[in-house]
Amino acid sequence: MPRWSQGRQTVLAVNVGGAIIPTFLSLYLLTQALAPLRVLVATAAVTFLTSRWARPVAGVGIVVPMLLPALSAALAALLLVPQQAPLAAYVAGTMGTLIGADLLHVRQVTRLAAPIASIGGAGTFDGIFITGIIAVLLA
């Protein structure tokens, strides 16, 4: 944990398990998709829903209801890309959560005056992890 500076700056970190690995896996899966545009539309839908429900919480960061990304990704995948629903659910859920919860709310996190904030950490890691499990269950 970085030391608290006198300037009250927030260090923005990127979580390996909650952001980097899911992003690379999602990019790989997107190259394997039969209908990548439909997967991106599903991702946009999850991003929209997640951004609406994400809330900044002091001491934690951005928090998302744990099942929202997983269930919305599964539904979007089944409706838009039924032939590759597990692939689409994983990509839409993980990327939709990272973009909708973390990236679109970065400024709100810096206003919390926390010493460190993490992309793909604490509040969204659960959503990303549960999304991966539900995508596997769809398979």
C-alpha positions in Angstrom: 0.0 0.0 0.0 1.5 3.3 -1.0 2.1 5.9 1.8 -0.6 8.6 2.2 0.8 11.8 0.8 0.2 15.2 2.1 -1.4 16.2 -1.2 -4.2 13.8 -0.6 -3.8 12.2 -4.0 -5.3 9.0 -5.1 -3.1 6.3 -6.6 -5.0 4.4 -9.3 -4.0 0.8 -9.5 -5.0 -2.0 -11.9 -5.9 -5.3 -10.4 -4.3 -8.3 -12.2 -7.0 -10.8 -11.4 -9.9 -8.4 -11.7 -8.9 -6.4 -14.7 -5.8 -7.4 -16.7 -6.4 -11.2 -17.0 -10.2 -10.9 -17.8 -9.4 -8.2 -20.4 -6.8 -10.3 -22.2 -9.1 -13.3 -22.0 -12.0 -11.3 -23.3 -10.0 -9.9 -26.2 -8.9 -13.4 -27.2 -12.5 -14.7 -27.0 -13.7 -11.8 -29.1 -11.3 -12.9 -31.8 -12.9 -16.4 -31.7 -16.5 -15.1 -31.8 -18.7 -16.0 -34.8 -20.6 -12.7 -34.4 -18.2 -10.2 -32.7 -20.5 -7.3 -33.4 -23.3 -8.9 -31.4 -20.9 -9.7 -28.6 -20.0 -6.0 -28.5 -23.7 -5.0 -28.4 -24.2 -7.4 -25.5 -21.2 -5.8 -23.8 -22.6 -2.3 -24.4 -25.9 -3.4 -22.8 -24.1 -4.7 -19.7 -21.9 -1.6 -19.6 -25.0 0.6 -19.6 -26.8 -1.4 -16.8 -23.7 -1.7 -14.7 -22.9 2.0 -14.9 -26.4 2.9 -13.7 -26.2 0.6 -10.7 -22.5 1.2 -9.7 -22.0 3.4 -6.6 -18.9 4.8 -5.0 -18.4 3.7 -1.4 -15.7 5.3 0.8 -13.1 2.8 1.8 -14.0 0.3 -0.9 -14.3 2.1 -4.2 -17.0 1.3 -6.8 -19.5 -1.3 -5.7 -21.9 -3.1 -8.0 -24.7 -5.5 -7.0 -22.9 -8.9 -7.3 -25.4 -10.7 -9.5 -26.3 -7.8 -11.8 -23.4 -8.1 -14.3 -23.6 -11.9 -14.4 -27.4 -12.1 -15.0 -27.5 -9.2 -17.5 -24.6 -10.7 -19.4 -26.2 -14.2 -19.5 -29.5 -12.7 -20.7 -27.9 -10.5 -23.3 -25.8 -13.4 -24.5 -28.7 -15.8 -24.8 -30.8 -13.2 -26.7 -28.0 -11.9 -29.0 -25.5 -14.7 -29.5 -27.3 -18.0 -28.6 -24.9 -20.1 -30.6 -21.9 -18.9 -28.5 -23.7 -17.8 -25.3 -20.9 -18.8 -22.8 -18.3 -16.8 -24.8 -20.6 -13.8 -25.2 -21.6 -13.9 -21.5 -18.0 -13.9 -20.3 -16.9 -11.0 -22.6 -20.1 -8.9 -22.0 -20.0 -9.5 -18.3 -16.4 -8.9 -17.6 -15.8 -6.0 -20.0 -19.2 -4.5 -19.2 -18.4 -4.5 -15.5 -14.9 -3.1 -16.0 -16.1 -0.3 -18.3 -19.4 0.4 -16.7 -18.4 0.3 -13.1 -14.7 1.2 -13.0 -13.7 3.2 -16.0 -16.9 5.3 -16.2 -16.7 6.1 -12.5 -12.9 6.8 -12.1 -13.6 10.5 -11.3 -16.0 9.6 -8.6 -13.4 7.4 -7.0 -10.8 10.1 -7.0 -13.3 12.4 -5.2 -13.5 9.9 -2.3 -10.0 11.0 -1.4 -8.9 7.4 -0.8 -5.1 6.8 -0.8 -5.5 4.0 -3.4 -8.2 3.0 -5.9 -8.2 -0.2 -8.0 -9.6 -0.9 -11.4 -11.1 -4.4 -11.2 -10.7 -4.5 -7.4 -12.8 -5.0 -4.3 -16.4 -4.0 -5.3 -16.2 -5.1 -9.0 -14.0 -8.2 -8.6 -17.0 -10.1 -7.2 -19.1 -9.2 -10.2 -16.4 -10.2 -12.7 -15.7 -13.5 -10.9 -19.4 -14.4 -10.7 -19.8 -13.5 -14.3 -17.1 -16.0 -15.3 -18.7 -18.7 -13.3 -22.2 -18.1 -14.8 -20.6 -18.1 -18.3 -19.1 -21.5 -17.6 -22.5 -22.8 -16.3 -24.1 -21.7 -19.6 -21.7 -23.9 -21.4 
